[in-house]
Amino acid sequence: MAEVYYVGVDVGTASVRAALVTRAGRVESTAEQPISIWEPLTDHYVQSSTEIWDKCCTAVKRVTHGVERSQVRGIGFDATCSLVVLDQSFQPVPVSQDGDPQRNVVMWMDHRAAEQAARITSAGHGVLSRVGGVMSPEMQPPKLLWLKENLRGRCWNQASHFLDLPDFLSWKATGSLTRSLCTLVCKWTYCPSEGWDAGFWTSIGLEDLLENNFSKIGNVTCSPGSPLGNGLSQEAAADLGLETGTAVGASLIDAHAGGLGVIGADVKGFNLPCEHQPITSRMAMICGTSTCHMAISEQPLFVRGVWGPCLSAMVPGMWLNEGGQSATGRLMEHMVKGHAAYTQLQEEARHRFPLNGDNLYTYLNSHLSSMADSASAVDLLGSSLHVWPDFHGNRSPLADPNLKGMVIGLPLSQTLDDLALLYLATIQALALGTLHILEAMKEAGHDIRTLFLCGGLSKNALYVQIHANATGLPVVLPDQKEAVLIGAAVLGACASQDYSSIQEAMERMAKVGKVVLPDGELRSFYERKNKVFLRLFAHQREYQALMSQR
């Protein structure tokens, strides 16, 4: 019997990736295409939905080359929670002052609407209880308000459709405007049981969106993985090189697809504390440019500074809480590239690891090991250098986009050793940030016993080990490195009805690859490090208060 396949498409911050995945969850082939990012102003980041779709088509054609079209049973899309704006004819509408209509996507990391987000938070509407009590500038309501207030003629008055990027992709594939509960519940304040809250939109000055039963932002919804329309439209099938009618699953935000790709794996035989426990004892961390911390529960849990609870936003019928760090891989890159010894690092890494694409971090990890007396002592090298990692604000659990980064303990020297230590201290700070998110979730009722990591940073052995050491929890890595693409493929598998539910598809297609245990001897070190970490935050608050005085 011929093998059947599913295609997973992941639109990340800087690239489109696609994978051809078997029924058992094995990745047969992958392809990647870069996508453009423009920064017309500080904290303004925009993209092109036309370019993104074109790159999706190229990537899908590459991974399905040589495969009979009839063997591809379904396709699923995930993407960043960016905002796509289209006019009545579904043509792109500009979202920047320059008026370029092709630049019609306000990216997830765009913080132009920080002031609008603060206003929405101060108004204190009841919907805020579902987003941790604080409206983030990375969510869609403040971005929509910014567009109305700043680009009324050029954008707002021309727009007829506002879509999350994952929903844009599923519309492009099928012609269906049905929105995924993942996007609407997590980023738009939608409530599955009650629908849109007209009072909220009116109270923040966006009463226009109530017209035609909220048609501009969506009035038909479904759970992730639900089959959309009649599958691939004739036009989309031709674009993608697949059969018309191929099943298309309702989409997910990229982090949530990563969650599907790891959190449901069968852990029997690995002696993990989450074995024989419900799936609610697990937290998925999707670690890349930023990091998302995904925990699910059977009943709604309200966590201050953490998004949610969101019903059916990742796993149908389960409540999701989503913590996060706005800059992780991006922060590590910023710290390394900005150091005076960066050029020397490039030369040394290229000479020692010429065939390794991630040779900078591979070299730094090796260099730190050579600086230490023993394997466990690598962590101890960070004893006198401390970082507060919120260079792009704090998403969770403080929910303060105005926080800034701090480094304490810098010497006058700028050697390669100094760069390696700064890199180490940055990773330790990110791990302690994860610890704070875990503590906030635990206080609200979560019982998380094991971390499941995926994404680009999960391939960095030092990053993974330090997260285990700092949190005191074992870390599970997936068998397939492209867990986000597995999650996207799960959507296609579910839509094809080859599996009866998301839960069944997760368990069959996600597998454990490696377990990383915490080093118990470092527990007291990280307890001390955490105390310093918290004092950095207290000092920053004190500085802000002093400088705000007149």
C-alpha positions in Angstrom: 0.0 0.0 0.0 1.4 3.4 -1.0 2.6 5.7 1.8 0.3 8.7 2.5 1.7 12.1 3.4 0.7 15.4 5.0 2.3 18.7 4.3 3.1 21.1 7.1 3.8 24.8 6.3 5.3 27.0 9.0 5.6 30.8 8.4 8.1 32.1 11.0 9.5 35.5 11.5 12.1 35.5 8.7 11.3 32.4 6.6 8.7 30.0 5.3 9.4 26.3 5.9 7.5 23.3 4.6 7.8 19.6 5.4 6.5 16.3 3.9 5.4 14.2 6.8 4.3 10.5 7.0 1.4 9.1 8.9 3.8 8.0 11.6 5.2 11.6 12.0 8.5 11.0 10.1 9.7 14.0 8.2 10.6 12.9 4.7 11.8 16.3 3.2 11.9 19.9 4.1 12.4 23.2 2.3 12.9 26.8 3.4 12.5 30.2 1.7 13.5 33.5 3.2 10.9 36.3 3.6 11.5 40.0 3.8 11.2 42.2 6.9 11.0 46.0 6.6 11.5 48.4 9.5 10.2 51.8 8.2 10.4 53.3 11.7 11.7 52.2 15.1 9.5 49.3 16.5 7.6 49.2 13.2 8.1 45.8 11.5 6.1 45.0 8.3 5.9 42.2 5.7 4.1 41.3 2.5 1.3 38.7 2.4 1.8 38.3 -1.3 5.5 37.4 -0.9 4.7 35.1 2.0 2.1 33.1 -0.1 4.5 32.9 -3.0 7.2 31.5 -0.8 4.8 29.0 0.7 4.0 27.7 -2.8 7.7 27.4 -3.7 8.5 25.5 -0.5 5.5 23.1 -0.9 6.4 22.3 -4.5 9.9 21.5 -3.4 9.0 19.1 -0.6 6.3 17.3 -2.7 8.6 16.9 -5.8 8.5 13.3 -7.0 5.5 12.4 -4.9 2.2 11.5 -6.5 -0.4 14.2 -5.7 -2.9 11.6 -4.6 -0.5 10.5 -1.8 -0.8 13.9 -0.1 -3.9 13.6 2.0 -3.9 17.0 3.8 -2.1 20.2 4.4 -1.9 22.5 7.5 -0.5 26.0 8.0 0.9 27.8 11.0 2.3 31.3 11.1 3.3 34.1 13.4 0.4 36.1 14.9 0.9 39.0 12.5 -1.9 41.2 11.2 -2.8 41.1 7.5 -4.9 43.9 6.0 -6.9 43.5 2.7 -9.4 45.6 0.9 -12.9 44.6 -0.4 -11.3 42.9 -3.4 -8.9 41.0 -1.2 -6.0 43.2 -2.4 -3.2 44.3 0.1 -3.6 47.6 1.9 -0.5 49.5 3.2 0.1 49.5 7.0 2.9 52.1 6.9 3.2 55.8 6.2 5.2 55.1 3.0 2.0 53.8 1.4 3.5 50.7 -0.2 0.5 48.4 -0.7 2.6 45.3 -0.8 3.7 45.9 2.8 0.4 45.0 4.3 1.4 42.9 7.3 2.0 44.4 10.8 4.4 41.8 12.3 3.8 40.1 15.7 6.9 41.9 17.1 5.8 45.4 15.9 5.4 47.5 19.1 4.1 50.7 17.4 0.8 50.3 19.4 2.4 50.4 22.9 0.5 53.6 23.8 -2.8 52.2 22.5 -2.2 48.9 24.4 -1.6 50.9 27.6 -4.9 52.8 27.1 -6.8 49.6 26.6 -5.3 48.2 29.8 -6.1 51.3 31.8 -9.7 51.1 30.7 -9.9 47.7 32.6 -12.6 46.0 30.4 -13.6 42.5 31.5 -12.0 40.9 28.4 -8.6 41.6 29.9 -9.1 38.8 32.3 -8.5 36.4 29.4 -5.1 38.0 28.5 -3.5 38.1 31.9 -5.0 41.4 32.9 -2.8 43.4 30.5 -3.2 44.2 26.8 0.0 43.5 25.0 1.1 45.6 21.9 1.7 42.3 20.2 -2.1 41.6 20.2 -4.4 42.7 17.5 -6.8 45.2 19.2 -4.1 47.9 19.9 -2.7 47.4 16.4 -6.1 47.9 14.8 -6.6 51.0 17.0 -3.2 52.4 15.9 -4.1 51.9 12.2 -7.4 53.8 12.7 -5.8 56.7 14.6 -2.7 57.0 12.4 -3.6 55.7 8.9 -7.3 56.4 8.7 -7.4 57.5 5.1 -4.6 55.3 3.6 -5.4 52.1 5.5 -8.4 52.0 7.8 -11.0 53.4 5.4 -9.8 51.1 2.6 -9.7 47.9 4.7 -12.5 45.3 4.5 -10.6 42.3 6.0 -8.3 42.1 9.0 -6.9 38.6 9.3 -4.3 36.9 11.5 -1.6 35.6 9.2 -2.5 31.9 9.9 -6.1 32.7 8.9 -4.9 34.5 5.8 -3.0 31.4 4.7 -6.0 29.1 5.1 -8.2 31.6 3.3 -5.7 31.8 0.5 -5.7 28.0 0.3 -9.4 27.4 0.4 -11.3 30.7 -0.1 -12.9 30.1 3.3 -13.0 33.1 5.7 -13.7 30.8 8.7 -11.2 31.8 11.4 -9.3 29.5 13.7 -10.2 29.7 17.4 -6.5 29.6 18.0 -6.0 33.1 16.5 -9.2 34.8 17.6 -9.2 33.6 21.2 -5.5 34.1 21.8 -4.9 37.5 20.0 -8.3 39.1 19.4 -10.2 38.7 22.7 -12.9 36.4 21.1 -14.8 34.1 23.5 -16.0 30.7 22.0 -19.1 30.6 24.1 -20.1 34.2 23.9 -18.6 35.4 20.6 -17.3 39.0 20.2 -17.8 41.5 23.0 -19.4 44.5 21.2 -19.0 46.6 24.4 -15.2 46.1 24.4 -14.7 47.2 20.8 -17.0 50.2 21.3 -15.2 51.2 24.5 -11.8 51.4 22.8 -13.1 53.4 19.8 -13.4 50.5 17.2 -17.1 50.4 17.0 -16.7 50.3 13.1 -15.8 46.6 13.5 -19.4 45.7 14.7 -20.7 46.4 11.1 -22.2 43.4 9.2 -21.9 41.1 12.2 -18.1 41.7 12.6 -17.4 40.7 9.0 -14.1 42.6 8.9 -12.6 40.5 11.7 -14.5 37.2 11.3 -17.9 35.8 12.3 -17.4 32.1 11.6 -15.0 30.1 13.7 -13.8 26.5 14.1 -11.3 24.5 16.2 -7.7 24.0 14.9 -7.5 21.1 12.5 -11.1 21.3 11.4 -11.5 20.7 7.6 -12.0 24.1 5.8 -14.3 24.6 2.9 -14.0 22.0 0.1 -10.2 21.7 0.7 -7.7 23.3 -1.7 -9.3 25.6 -4.3 -8.4 25.1 -7.9 -6.3 28.2 -7.9 -4.4 27.3 -4.7 -3.9 23.7 -5.8 -2.2 24.9 -9.0 -0.1 27.4 -7.0 1.0 24.6 -4.5 1.3 21.8 -7.0 -1.3 19.7 -5.2 -4.7 18.2 -6.0 -7.8 20.3 -5.9 -9.8 19.4 -2.9 -6.9 18.2 -0.8 -8.0 18.6 2.9 -6.9 21.8 4.6 -6.9 22.0 8.4 -7.9 25.2 10.3 -4.6 26.9 11.1 -2.5 27.6 14.2 -0.2 30.3 15.5 3.3 29.0 15.0 4.1 28.5 18.7 0.9 26.6 19.1 1.9 24.3 16.2 5.1 23.6 18.0 3.1 22.7 21.1 1.1 20.2 19.1 4.3 18.8 17.7 5.8 17.9 21.1 3.4 18.1 24.1 1.3 15.0 23.2 4.2 12.5 22.8 4.1 9.1 24.3 6.6 9.2 27.2 6.4 5.6 28.4 9.7 4.1 29.4 11.6 7.4 29.9 11.0 7.6 33.7 9.7 11.1 33.5 7.6 12.7 36.3 4.8 13.4 33.8 4.4 9.7 33.0 1.1 8.3 34.2 0.0 12.0 34.7 -2.4 14.0 32.5 -1.1 16.1 29.7 -1.7 19.1 31.9 1.5 18.2 33.8 3.6 19.3 30.7 4.6 22.6 29.4 5.7 23.2 25.8 8.4 25.8 25.1 8.7 26.9 21.5 12.1 28.6 21.4 13.2 30.7 18.5 13.4 34.4 17.8 11.1 34.7 20.8 9.9 32.0 23.1 6.3 30.9 24.0 5.5 28.9 27.1 2.3 26.8 26.5 0.5 25.1 29.4 -3.0 23.5 29.1 -5.6 22.7 31.8 -9.0 21.0 32.0 -10.5 24.0 33.7 -9.8 27.7 33.1 -6.9 29.1 35.2 -6.3 32.8 35.3 -2.6 33.7 35.6 -1.6 37.4 36.1 0.6 38.5 33.2 0.1 35.3 31.2 -2.3 35.2 28.2 -5.4 33.1 28.6 -7.2 31.0 29.6 -8.1 30.3 26.0 -10.5 27.5 25.2 -9.6 25.2 22.3 -6.8 27.5 21.2 -4.3 24.6 20.8 -5.9 21.3 21.9 -9.7 21.2 21.3 -11.7 21.1 24.6 -8.7 22.2 26.7 -7.8 25.6 28.1 -4.5 27.2 27.2 -2.3 29.6 29.1 0.5 31.2 27.1 3.5 32.9 28.6 6.3 34.2 26.6 9.6 36.1 26.2 9.5 38.6 23.3 13.2 38.3 22.5 15.3 35.1 23.1 17.2 34.0 20.1 17.0 37.5 18.9 18.5 38.7 22.2 21.3 36.1 22.1 22.2 37.3 18.6 22.1 40.9 19.7 24.5 40.3 22.6 26.9 38.3 20.5 27.0 40.4 17.4 27.2 43.7 19.4 30.4 42.6 21.3 33.8 43.9 20.3 35.2 40.4 20.0 32.5 39.3 17.4 34.8 39.4 14.4 37.4 37.3 16.3 34.5 34.8 17.2 33.5 34.6 13.5 37.1 33.7 12.5 37.7 31.2 15.2 34.3 29.5 14.7 34.7 29.3 10.9 38.2 27.7 11.3 37.1 25.2 13.9 33.6 24.3 12.7 33.6 25.1 9.0 30.7 22.8 8.1 28.4 23.8 11.0 25.7 26.3 10.1 25.4 27.3 13.8 29.1 27.4 14.3 29.1 30.6 16.4 27.1 29.0 19.2 28.8 25.7 18.8 32.1 27.4 19.2 30.9 29.4 22.2 29.6 26.3 23.9 32.9 24.6 23.4 34.9 27.6 24.5 32.9 27.8 27.7 33.6 24.2 28.4 37.3 24.8 28.0 37.1 27.8 30.4 35.5 25.6 33.1 37.1 23.0 35.3 34.3 20.4 34.8 31.1 20.0 32.8 28.9 21.2 35.7 31.2 24.2 36.3 30.1 25.9 33.0 27.1 27.3 34.8 29.3 28.6 37.6 31.2 30.8 35.2 28.2 33.1 35.3 28.6 33.8 39.0 29.7 37.5 38.6 27.9 38.5 35.4 24.1 39.1 35.5 21.7 40.0 32.7 18.1 41.3 32.9 16.9 40.0 29.5 13.9 42.3 28.7 15.6 44.3 26.0 12.3 44.2 24.0 10.0 44.5 27.1 8.6 41.7 29.3 5.7 39.7 27.9 5.3 37.4 30.9 4.7 37.4 33.8 5.3 41.1 34.4 3.5 42.1 31.1 5.4 45.4 30.8 6.5 46.2 27.2 8.4 49.3 28.5 11.0 47.3 30.5 14.6 47.5 29.2 17.6 45.2 29.5 20.4 45.4 32.0 23.9 43.9 32.4 25.7 44.0 35.8 29.3 43.0 36.2 31.0 44.0 33.0 34.8 44.3 33.0 36.9 46.8 31.1 38.3 44.0 28.9 36.5 42.9 25.7 38.1 39.5 24.9 36.6 36.4 23.4 36.4 35.0 27.0 34.3 38.1 27.9 32.0 37.5 24.9 31.5 33.9 25.9 30.6 34.9 29.5 28.1 37.4 28.3 26.5 34.8 26.1 26.3 32.4 29.0 24.8 35.1 31.3 22.2 35.9 28.7 21.1 32.2 28.4 21.0 32.0 32.2 18.8 35.1 32.4 16.4 33.7 29.8 16.2 30.4 31.8 15.4 32.4 35.0 12.7 34.2 33.1 11.2 30.8 32.2 11.4 30.0 36.0 9.3 33.1 36.8 6.7 32.1 34.2 6.5 28.6 35.8 6.2 30.1 39.3 3.3 32.3 38.2 1.5 29.4 36.5 2.1 27.2 39.6 0.6 29.8 41.9 -2.5 29.9 39.7 -3.0 26.2 39.9 -0.9 24.6 37.2 1.2 21.5 38.2 4.0 21.4 35.6 6.5 18.6 36.0 8.2 18.3 32.6 9.3 20.8 29.9 8.9 19.9 26.2 11.2 22.0 24.0 11.2 22.6 20.3 12.3 25.3 17.8 15.7 26.6 16.8 17.1 27.2 20.3 16.2 23.6 21.3 19.1 22.5 19.1 21.5 24.5 21.3 22.7 22.0 24.0 23.8 24.7 26.4 20.5 26.5 26.2 18.6 23.3 26.9 20.8 22.1 29.8 20.7 25.5 31.5 16.9 25.6 31.3 16.8 22.2 33.0 19.3 23.3 35.7 17.6 26.7 36.4 14.0 25.3 36.6 14.9 22.0 38.2 12.7 20.2 35.6 13.6 17.5 33.0 13.5 18.7 29.4 12.2 16.5 26.6 13.4 17.1 23.1 11.4 15.7 20.1 12.6 12.8 17.9 12.1 15.0 14.8 13.9 18.3 15.0 11.2 20.1 13.0 8.4 19.8 15.7 6.6 23.0 14.5 6.3 21.4 11.1 5.0 18.2 12.6 2.4 20.3 14.4 1.3 21.9 11.2 1.2 18.5 9.5 -1.0 17.2 12.4 -3.6 19.8 11.2 -3.6 18.4 7.7 -3.8 14.8 9.1 -6.8 15.7 11.3 -8.6 17.6 8.4 -8.1 14.5 6.2 -10.0 12.5 8.9 -7.2 9.9 8.8 -7.2 10.5 12.6 -10.3 11.0 14.6 -9.0 13.9 16.7 -6.1 16.3 17.3 -5.2 14.3 20.4 -4.9 11.0 18.5 -2.8 12.6 15.8 -0.5 14.2 18.4 0.1 11.0 20.2 0.8 9.1 17.0 2.9 11.7 15.2 4.9 13.3 18.0 7.7 11.2 19.6 10.3 11.7 22.3 13.9 11.9 21.1 16.0 12.8 24.1 15.6 13.6 27.7 17.9 16.2 29.5 17.9 16.0 33.3 18.7 18.9 35.6 22.0 18.9 37.6 20.9 18.8 41.2 24.3 20.1 42.4 23.5 23.4 40.8 20.3 24.0 42.6 21.7 26.3 45.3 23.7 28.3 42.6 20.5 29.1 40.7 18.6 30.0 43.8 21.3 32.6 44.5 21.4 33.7 40.9 17.6 34.1 41.0 17.8 36.4 44.0 20.3 38.7 42.1 18.0 38.5 39.0 15.0 39.7 41.0 17.0 42.5 42.5 17.9 43.7 39.0 14.1 44.1 38.3 13.6 46.0 41.6 16.5 48.3 40.7 15.0 49.0 37.3 11.7 50.0 38.8 13.5 52.2 41.3 15.5 53.9 38.4 12.3 54.5 36.4 10.6 56.0 39.4 13.5 58.4 40.1 13.9 59.5 36.5 10.1 60.1 36.2 10.2 62.7 39.0 10.1 66.3 38.0 
